[in-house]
Amino acid sequence: MQDQPQSHDEREKARFDFTYFRPVGRIALIFFVGLSFYLFVSTITLLLLTKPDREVKVPDVVGRQFVDVVNGLVRKGFKPEVRFQEVYDITNGTVLGQYPEGGEIVYEGGALKLLVSRSVLYVDVPNLTGIELPFAVNKLKNLHSHNRSVSLATGAITYIPSDKTAENIVLDQSPKAGDRVTPDRRVNILVSAGKIEGDLLMPDVAGQSVDLCLDLLLSKGLSVEEEVVETGLPERSGLVESQRPEKGAAVKRGDAVRIKVSYYKPVEQMYRAYERVQYEVSKGDDPGLYEAYVEDDSPRRIVYSRMMQPGQKMDFAFHRNGNARVLIVYNKKNVKTLRFNADEF
């Protein structure tokens, strides 16, 4: 049986239905593509926003001083949260515990909870006046309180001329003898430079630490040249092995003295250590006074001073406490900055 041909009205109706649904199909297709693109972009954004931070290993800081490690922790991406515990037999500021523990693997940016000592331990400041500076410094290092060994750090050491007191003898101190202080307090010392006018005699500096005798020599107006020699003995680092002129020789202001200083190159950059500086004056520079100053956890101090010519080399050893900056100064103007950092962990 043959199909009956469509009437004119039926053909018009079919054409209307097709033209009606054609734009609807296009809209649906556009909507579907847009929705897919939106879901794709949303997924990528969500992955980026929720991507975990990189993993880091938690350093073990128990037993270390909080002030020595806090900057390193922040640089590694940790957020230190500190809680204090009152103690009397532990040095103030010591990290007693931590969470997470050292060695654990965590995500960067997490909190690191630290339990830090807050010492109620007090130390009686010893009397340093009238004794030689090296003995005074050693006396501060070997104190006792509550049946434990403690120490007080040396602060600024200042030399002044004295016609009545022999050189390198402690004239005064701050805090005063008998004051009760916490172990984190520094003791500033005023030291006699002896006579600096008229006939001068070369001091005896052999066997002393270079950082303790340099100011004495400079206070007498002497120009100091160091010969740094490496040693395999850590305990000899920074010690003056010999001097020229010899002890008691006649000297005058402006004379050059030469000291031989031992230096042990450390395998690890400890918090306190001797460092060596080698710097050559550029051949294009002018002659003049070249000095070096150290800025670290101790008071700012001079560690080199000498009139130099272009092409000459500066070579000296100095004692560092914590991270240090060495400022090379020409005629009171900074020309170079060197950095010596302790190992963080």
Residue pairs with C-beta under 8 A, 6 or more apart in sequence:
6 14
52 107
53 77
53 107
53 108
53 109
54 107
54 108
55 105
55 106
55 107
55 108
56 76
56 77
56 78
56 105
56 106
56 107
56 108
57 103
57 104
57 105
58 78
58 98
58 100
58 101
58 102
58 103
58 104
58 105
58 106
58 112
59 69
59 72
59 73
59 76
59 102
59 344
59 345
60 98
60 101
60 102
60 103
60 345
61 69
61 73
61 95
61 98
61 102
61 114
61 345
62 95
62 96
62 97
62 98
62 102
63 94
63 95
64 94
64 95
65 91
65 93
65 94
65 95
66 82
66 93
66 94
66 95
66 114
66 116
67 93
68 271
68 322
68 342
69 95
69 344
69 345
70 80
72 344
72 345
73 80
73 112
74 80
75 344
76 108
76 344
77 108
77 109
78 108
78 109
78 110
78 111
78 112
79 109
79 110
79 111
79 112
80 111
80 112
80 114
81 111
81 112
81 113
81 114
82 114
82 116
83 113
83 114
83 115
83 116
84 115
84 116
84 117
84 118
85 96
85 115
85 116
85 117
85 118
86 118
86 120
87 96
87 117
87 118
87 119
87 120
87 121
88 119
88 120
88 121
88 146
89 121
89 146
89 148
90 96
90 117
90 119
90 121
91 117
91 119
91 121
91 150
91 183
91 184
92 117
92 118
92 119
92 121
92 182
92 183
92 184
93 116
93 117
93 118
93 119
93 184
94 116
94 117
95 114
95 115
95 116
95 117
96 115
96 116
96 117
97 114
97 115
98 112
98 113
98 114
98 115
99 112
99 113
100 106
100 110
100 112
119 182
119 183
119 184
121 145
121 146
121 150
121 182
121 183
122 145
122 180
122 181
122 182
123 143
123 145
123 150
123 152
123 180
123 181
123 182
123 183
123 185
124 143
124 145
124 178
124 179
124 180
125 152
125 173
125 175
125 176
125 177
125 178
125 179
125 180
125 181
125 187
126 139
126 140
126 143
126 177
127 177
127 178
128 136
128 139
128 140
128 170
128 173
128 177
128 187
128 189
129 170
129 171
129 172
129 173
129 177
130 169
130 170
131 139
131 169
131 170
132 168
132 169
132 170
133 157
133 168
133 169
133 170
133 189
133 191
133 212
133 216
134 168
134 208
134 209
134 212
136 170
136 189
137 154
137 212
140 151
140 152
140 153
140 154
140 187
141 151
141 152
142 149
142 151
143 149
143 150
143 151
143 152
144 150
150 183
151 183
152 181
152 183
152 185
152 186
152 187
153 184
153 185
153 186
153 187
153 298
154 186
154 187
154 189
154 298
155 174
155 186
155 187
155 188
155 189
155 298
155 299
156 188
156 189
156 299
156 301
157 188
157 189
157 191
157 212
157 215
157 301
158 188
158 189
158 190
158 191
159 191
159 192
159 193
159 215
159 216
159 219
160 171
160 190
160 191
160 192
160 193
160 219
161 192
161 193
161 194
161 195
161 196
161 197
161 219
162 171
162 192
162 193
162 194
162 195
163 195
165 171
165 192
165 194
166 192
166 194
167 192
167 193
167 194
167 195
167 203
167 216
168 191
168 192
168 194
168 203
168 213
168 216
169 191
169 192
170 189
170 190
170 191
170 192
171 190
171 191
171 192
172 189
172 190
173 187
173 188
173 189
173 190
174 187
174 188
175 181
175 185
175 187
186 299
191 215
191 216
193 216
193 219
193 220
194 203
194 220
196 219
196 220
196 221
196 253
199 250
200 220
200 250
200 251
200 252
200 253
201 248
201 249
201 250
201 251
202 243
202 245
202 246
202 247
202 248
202 249
202 250
202 251
202 257
203 213
203 216
203 217
203 220
203 247
204 243
204 247
204 248
205 213
205 216
205 217
205 240
205 243
205 259
206 240
206 241
206 242
206 243
206 247
207 239
207 240
208 239
208 240
209 238
209 239
209 240
209 319
210 226
210 238
210 239
210 240
210 259
210 261
210 316
210 317
210 318
210 319
211 238
211 301
211 303
211 318
211 319
213 240
213 259
214 224
214 302
214 303
215 301
215 302
217 224
217 257
218 224
218 302
218 305
220 251
220 253
221 253
221 254
222 251
222 253
222 254
222 255
222 256
222 257
223 254
223 255
223 256
223 257
223 305
223 306
223 307
224 256
224 257
224 258
224 259
224 304
224 305
224 306
225 256
225 257
225 258
225 259
225 306
226 258
226 259
226 260
226 261
226 304
226 315
226 316
226 317
227 258
227 259
227 260
227 261
227 315
228 261
228 263
228 276
228 315
228 316
228 317
229 241
229 260
229 261
229 262
229 263
230 262
230 263
230 264
230 265
231 237
231 262
231 263
231 264
232 264
233 262
233 264
234 264
234 266
236 262
236 264
237 262
237 263
237 264
237 273
237 274
237 317
238 261
238 262
238 263
238 274
238 317
238 319
239 261
239 262
240 259
240 260
240 261
241 260
241 261
241 262
242 259
242 260
243 257
243 258
243 259
243 260
244 257
244 258
244 259
245 251
245 255
245 257
251 257
261 316
261 317
263 274
263 276
263 317
264 274
265 276
266 273
268 343
269 340
269 341
269 342
269 343
270 342
270 343
271 321
271 322
271 342
272 319
272 320
272 321
272 322
273 319
273 320
273 342
274 317
274 318
274 319
274 320
275 317
275 318
275 319
275 320
275 324
275 340
276 315
276 316
276 317
277 292
277 303
277 304
277 314
277 315
277 316
277 317
277 318
277 326
277 338
278 313
278 314
278 315
279 292
279 313
279 314
279 315
279 328
279 336
279 338
280 311
280 312
280 313
280 314
281 290
281 308
281 309
281 310
281 311
281 312
281 313
281 314
282 310
283 310
283 311
284 310
285 310
285 330
286 310
287 307
287 308
287 309
287 310
288 307
288 308
288 330
288 331
289 305
289 306
289 307
289 308
289 330
289 331
289 332
290 304
290 305
290 306
290 307
290 308
290 314
290 328
290 329
290 330
291 302
291 304
291 305
291 306
291 328
291 329
292 302
292 303
292 304
292 305
292 314
292 316
292 318
292 326
292 327
292 328
292 329
293 300
293 301
293 302
293 303
293 326
293 327
293 329
294 300
294 301
294 303
294 318
294 320
294 324
294 325
294 326
294 327
295 324
295 325
295 327
296 320
296 321
296 322
296 323
296 324
296 325
297 321
297 322
297 323
298 321
303 316
303 318
303 326
304 314
304 316
304 318
306 314
308 314
314 328
318 326
320 340
320 342
322 342
323 339
323 340
323 341
323 342
324 339
324 340
324 341
325 337
325 338
325 339
325 340
326 337
326 338
326 339
326 340
327 334
327 336
327 337
328 334
328 335
328 336
328 337
328 338
329 335
